Amino acid sequence: MASAAAVLGLALLPYLVPLPEREPWPGASPFPNGEMVEACGIRWHVQVWRAGWFARGRAILLHGLGGSSFSWRYTGPALADAGFDAIAIDLPPWGYSERRKPRGDLATCLVELADRVGGPDPVAAIGHSMGASVASLLAERLGSRAFALVLVDGVPQGRRAGRGLFGLLSYPPFSRYAELFAHWRLLGRESFARSLSSAYGRPATAEEVEGYLRPLKIAGTAGAVFAFGFYGGGGGRWDQPTLLIWGREDRWVPPQVAERFLARFPSARIAWIEEAAHNPMETHPQAFHDALLGFLSESIRSQPLRREE
């Protein structure tokens, strides 16, 4: 009886601890270039930067774990200036997309979403950290419609992550314990600023912390993250020209990971960003854009668009 009472007490305990007050999902973009787009039964948030009256192609930008389209605030305009329509997607349940799972597999949903936003073929898939797996899935699905794959401080994981322990955390009362931990420890401003500074390799500014933290504090985010698991995938079945862009001082996904990937895929190239850490597109935007835009321009010239039979 005592053991049963103890188990019941542990199950009820997390529901006696209050959660911090959270903002509801806004249902609208906070950005002037943002849109809410319906695809696979949910509303996705995207930021779009248009190239103007003529676009050479389209770039799909996919953020990393805990990120959002905010991560690409410098890259999107640079791509548009270089003649590419740029679409940065908030992967559910991150950013300002709905906190529900889309219906259908992720790659199919991303193609549907990107086509609804519009823009020309050919397409470049660009992913950061966790988003590298998603970008490789997208490149596989697009096939001849895609002309380039760019992996930024991350490589395809080959499966959807977040199973095992994280799968257990999607069920109560474990989910409630996990949500309490996330809200009271991980999303506190000071602790979150330390984590972001570690990813940046330099102190994060107040504006940078707020840009990342604001969507993470939308009600239901932590629970949805544990329920979804982390995005993985990509089986090496793409044939597009591939570039890795990597911060030489990355301590989150160290350079050895990139070197192992290059040993498996010798046709891929790498551009090292000296002194950069895990988020070179934000901390060293000029060096990042030089590497990215040079590769995209070369790839779109040398790879004629192949059409499926």
C-alpha positions as CSV (number, residue, x, y, z in Angstrom):
1,M,0.0,0.0,0.0
2,A,2.8,2.4,0.9
3,S,4.5,1.8,-2.4
4,A,1.3,2.3,-4.3
5,A,0.7,5.6,-2.4
6,A,4.2,6.7,-3.2
7,V,3.8,6.0,-6.9
8,L,0.4,7.9,-6.9
9,G,2.0,10.8,-5.1
10,L,4.9,11.0,-7.7
11,A,2.3,10.9,-10.5
12,L,0.3,13.7,-9.0
13,L,3.1,15.9,-7.7
14,P,4.1,17.6,-11.0
15,Y,0.5,18.8,-11.4
16,L,0.6,20.6,-8.1
17,V,3.5,22.8,-9.3
18,P,2.3,25.7,-11.4
19,L,3.7,26.4,-14.8
20,P,4.7,30.0,-15.7
21,E,2.1,32.0,-17.6
22,R,2.5,31.6,-21.3
23,E,1.2,33.4,-24.3
24,P,-1.2,31.6,-26.6
25,W,-0.2,30.6,-30.1
26,P,-0.7,33.9,-32.0
27,G,-2.1,32.5,-35.2
28,A,-0.4,35.3,-37.2
29,S,3.2,36.2,-38.1
30,P,5.0,38.8,-36.0
31,F,7.2,39.7,-39.0
32,P,6.3,42.0,-41.9
33,N,7.5,39.4,-44.5
34,G,5.9,36.5,-42.6
35,E,2.9,34.4,-43.7
36,M,0.8,31.6,-42.3
37,V,0.3,28.9,-44.9
38,E,-1.9,25.8,-44.7
39,A,-0.3,22.5,-45.6
40,C,-0.9,18.9,-44.5
41,G,-3.8,20.0,-42.2
42,I,-1.9,22.6,-40.1
43,R,-0.8,26.2,-40.4
44,W,2.9,26.7,-40.9
45,H,4.7,30.0,-40.3
46,V,7.2,31.1,-43.0
47,Q,9.3,34.1,-43.7
48,V,9.7,35.0,-47.4
49,W,12.2,37.2,-49.1
50,R,11.5,37.8,-52.8
51,A,14.3,38.3,-55.4
52,G,12.2,40.8,-57.3
53,W,10.9,40.7,-60.8
54,F,13.2,37.8,-61.8
55,A,14.4,34.9,-59.6
56,R,17.1,32.5,-60.5
57,G,15.7,29.8,-58.2
58,R,14.3,29.2,-54.8
59,A,16.1,28.5,-51.5
60,I,14.3,26.6,-48.7
61,L,15.8,27.4,-45.3
62,L,15.4,25.0,-42.4
63,H,16.4,25.8,-38.8
64,G,18.0,23.8,-36.1
65,L,16.8,22.5,-32.7
66,G,15.2,25.3,-30.7
67,G,15.4,27.7,-33.6
68,S,13.0,29.2,-36.1
69,S,12.9,31.4,-39.2
70,F,14.6,34.0,-36.9
71,S,17.8,32.1,-37.4
72,W,17.9,33.1,-41.1
73,R,17.2,36.9,-40.7
74,Y,20.5,37.8,-42.4
75,T,20.6,34.9,-44.9
76,G,17.1,35.5,-46.4
77,P,17.8,39.1,-47.5
78,A,21.3,38.1,-48.8
79,L,19.7,35.4,-51.0
80,A,17.1,37.7,-52.3
81,D,19.8,40.3,-53.2
82,A,21.6,37.5,-55.1
83,G,18.5,36.7,-57.1
84,F,17.0,33.8,-55.2
85,D,13.6,33.7,-53.6
86,A,14.2,32.6,-50.0
87,I,11.6,30.8,-47.8
88,A,12.5,30.1,-44.2
89,I,10.1,27.6,-42.6
90,D,9.2,27.1,-38.9
91,L,9.2,23.3,-38.4
92,P,6.3,22.4,-36.1
93,P,6.2,22.8,-33.1
94,W,8.9,25.4,-33.3
95,G,8.7,29.1,-34.1
96,Y,5.2,30.4,-34.9
97,S,3.8,27.3,-36.6
98,E,1.0,25.4,-35.0
99,R,1.7,23.1,-32.1
100,R,0.2,20.1,-33.9
101,K,1.7,17.3,-36.0
102,P,1.1,17.7,-39.8
103,R,-0.7,14.9,-41.6
104,G,1.7,13.0,-43.9
105,D,5.4,12.6,-44.0
106,L,7.6,15.6,-43.5
107,A,9.2,15.8,-46.9
108,T,5.9,15.7,-48.7
109,C,4.5,18.4,-46.4
110,L,7.5,20.6,-47.0
111,V,7.2,20.3,-50.8
112,E,3.4,21.1,-50.6
113,L,4.1,24.1,-48.3
114,A,6.9,25.5,-50.5
115,D,4.9,25.2,-53.6
116,R,1.9,27.0,-52.0
117,V,4.2,29.8,-51.0
118,G,5.4,29.9,-54.6
119,G,8.6,30.6,-56.4
120,P,10.6,29.2,-59.3
121,D,12.4,25.9,-59.8
122,P,15.2,24.9,-59.3
123,V,15.4,24.6,-55.5
124,A,18.2,24.7,-53.0
125,A,17.6,22.9,-49.7
126,I,19.6,24.5,-46.9
127,G,19.5,23.2,-43.3
128,H,21.2,24.1,-40.0
129,S,22.0,21.6,-37.3
130,M,18.9,19.4,-36.9
131,G,17.6,21.1,-40.1
132,A,20.4,19.4,-42.0
133,S,18.5,16.1,-41.7
134,V,15.3,17.8,-42.9
135,A,17.1,19.5,-45.8
136,S,18.5,16.1,-47.0
137,L,15.1,14.6,-46.9
138,L,13.8,17.5,-48.9
139,A,16.5,17.1,-51.5
140,E,15.8,13.4,-51.8
141,R,12.1,14.1,-52.3
142,L,12.6,16.9,-54.8
143,G,14.9,14.9,-56.9
144,S,15.6,16.7,-60.2
145,R,13.8,19.9,-59.0
146,A,16.6,20.5,-56.5
147,F,20.0,21.8,-57.7
148,A,21.9,22.0,-54.4
149,L,22.0,20.8,-50.8
150,V,23.7,22.9,-48.1
151,L,24.4,21.5,-44.6
152,V,25.3,24.0,-41.9
153,D,27.0,22.6,-38.8
154,G,24.9,19.5,-39.0
155,V,24.6,16.2,-41.0
156,P,21.7,13.9,-41.7
157,Q,21.0,11.6,-38.8
158,G,19.4,8.9,-40.8
159,R,16.3,8.5,-38.6
160,R,13.9,10.6,-36.6
161,A,15.5,11.3,-33.3
162,G,13.9,11.7,-29.9
163,R,12.8,8.1,-29.4
164,G,13.5,6.0,-26.3
165,L,13.7,8.3,-23.3
166,F,12.3,11.3,-25.2
167,G,9.4,9.1,-26.4
168,L,8.7,8.2,-22.8
169,L,8.6,11.9,-21.9
170,S,5.6,12.4,-24.2
171,Y,3.4,10.5,-21.7
172,P,2.0,11.8,-18.4
173,P,3.2,12.3,-15.8
174,F,6.7,12.2,-17.4
175,S,5.6,14.9,-19.9
176,R,4.5,17.2,-17.0
177,Y,7.9,16.7,-15.2
178,A,9.7,17.4,-18.5
179,E,7.6,20.5,-19.2
180,L,8.3,21.9,-15.7
181,F,12.0,21.3,-16.2
182,A,11.9,23.0,-19.5
183,H,10.0,26.1,-18.3
184,W,11.7,26.6,-15.0
185,R,15.3,25.7,-16.0
186,L,15.9,25.7,-19.7
187,L,13.8,28.7,-20.6
188,G,14.8,31.0,-17.9
189,R,16.3,34.1,-19.5
190,E,19.7,33.8,-17.9
191,S,20.1,30.1,-18.5
192,F,18.8,30.4,-22.0
193,A,21.2,33.3,-22.7
194,R,24.1,31.1,-21.5
195,S,23.1,28.3,-23.9
196,L,22.7,30.6,-26.9
197,S,26.0,32.3,-26.1
198,S,27.6,28.8,-26.2
199,A,26.1,28.2,-29.6
200,Y,27.3,31.6,-30.8
201,G,30.8,31.3,-29.4
202,R,30.3,34.8,-28.0
203,P,27.8,36.6,-25.7
204,A,24.3,36.7,-27.2
205,T,22.7,40.1,-27.2
206,A,19.3,40.8,-25.5
207,E,17.7,41.1,-28.9
208,E,19.1,37.7,-30.0
209,V,17.9,36.0,-26.8
210,E,14.4,37.5,-27.2
211,G,14.3,36.5,-30.8
212,Y,14.8,32.8,-29.9
213,L,13.0,32.8,-26.6
214,R,9.8,34.4,-27.6
215,P,8.4,31.6,-29.7
216,L,9.7,29.0,-27.3
217,K,7.5,30.4,-24.6
218,I,4.3,30.0,-26.5
219,A,1.9,27.8,-24.6
220,G,2.2,24.1,-25.4
221,T,5.6,24.3,-27.0
222,A,7.5,22.1,-24.5
223,G,4.9,19.4,-24.4
224,A,4.7,19.3,-28.2
225,V,8.5,19.0,-28.6
226,F,8.5,16.0,-26.3
227,A,5.6,14.5,-28.2
228,F,7.1,15.1,-31.6
229,G,10.7,14.0,-30.9
230,F,13.5,15.7,-32.8
231,Y,13.6,15.7,-36.6
232,G,16.0,13.2,-38.2
233,G,16.2,11.5,-41.5
234,G,18.1,11.5,-44.8
235,G,19.5,8.2,-46.1
236,G,22.2,9.6,-48.4
237,R,20.0,9.1,-51.5
238,W,20.4,12.6,-52.9
239,D,22.6,13.3,-55.9
240,Q,22.7,17.1,-55.8
241,P,26.0,19.0,-55.4
242,T,26.5,19.2,-51.6
243,L,28.3,21.8,-49.5
244,L,29.0,21.8,-45.8
245,I,29.5,25.2,-44.1
246,W,31.0,24.7,-40.7
247,G,32.2,26.9,-37.8
248,R,35.8,25.8,-37.0
249,E,35.1,26.5,-33.3
250,D,31.8,24.6,-33.1
251,R,31.6,22.8,-29.8
252,W,27.9,21.6,-30.2
253,V,28.5,19.6,-33.4
254,P,32.3,19.5,-33.6
255,P,34.4,19.6,-36.8
256,Q,35.1,15.9,-36.5
257,V,31.5,15.2,-37.5
258,A,32.0,17.1,-40.7
259,E,35.2,15.3,-41.4
260,R,33.5,11.9,-40.9
261,F,30.7,12.9,-43.3
262,L,33.2,14.0,-46.0
263,A,34.9,10.6,-45.7
264,R,31.6,8.9,-46.5
265,F,30.6,11.4,-49.2
266,P,33.8,12.5,-50.9
267,S,32.0,14.4,-53.6
268,A,30.8,16.9,-51.0
269,R,32.7,20.1,-50.3
270,I,33.3,22.0,-47.1
271,A,33.7,25.7,-46.4
272,W,35.2,26.4,-42.9
273,I,34.2,29.6,-41.2
274,E,37.2,30.4,-39.0
275,E,36.5,31.6,-35.4
276,A,32.8,30.8,-35.9
277,A,30.9,28.4,-33.6
278,H,27.6,26.6,-34.2
279,N,25.6,29.4,-35.8
280,P,27.9,31.0,-38.4
281,M,25.0,32.4,-40.5
282,E,24.3,34.7,-37.6
283,T,27.7,35.4,-36.0
284,H,29.8,35.6,-39.2
285,P,27.2,36.5,-41.9
286,Q,29.6,37.9,-44.5
287,A,31.9,34.9,-44.6
288,F,28.8,32.6,-44.5
289,H,27.1,34.4,-47.4
290,D,30.3,34.4,-49.5
291,A,30.5,30.6,-49.2
292,L,26.8,30.0,-49.7
293,L,26.2,32.3,-52.6
294,G,29.4,31.3,-54.4
295,F,28.3,27.6,-54.2
296,L,24.7,28.3,-55.3
297,S,25.7,30.4,-58.2
298,E,28.2,27.7,-59.4
299,S,25.8,24.9,-58.9
300,I,22.9,26.5,-60.7
301,R,25.1,27.3,-63.7
302,S,26.8,23.9,-63.9
303,Q,23.8,21.7,-63.1
304,P,21.1,21.8,-65.9
305,L,17.7,21.2,-64.5
306,R,16.8,17.6,-64.9
307,R,13.1,16.7,-65.2
308,E,11.6,13.4,-64.1
309,E,10.5,11.1,-66.8
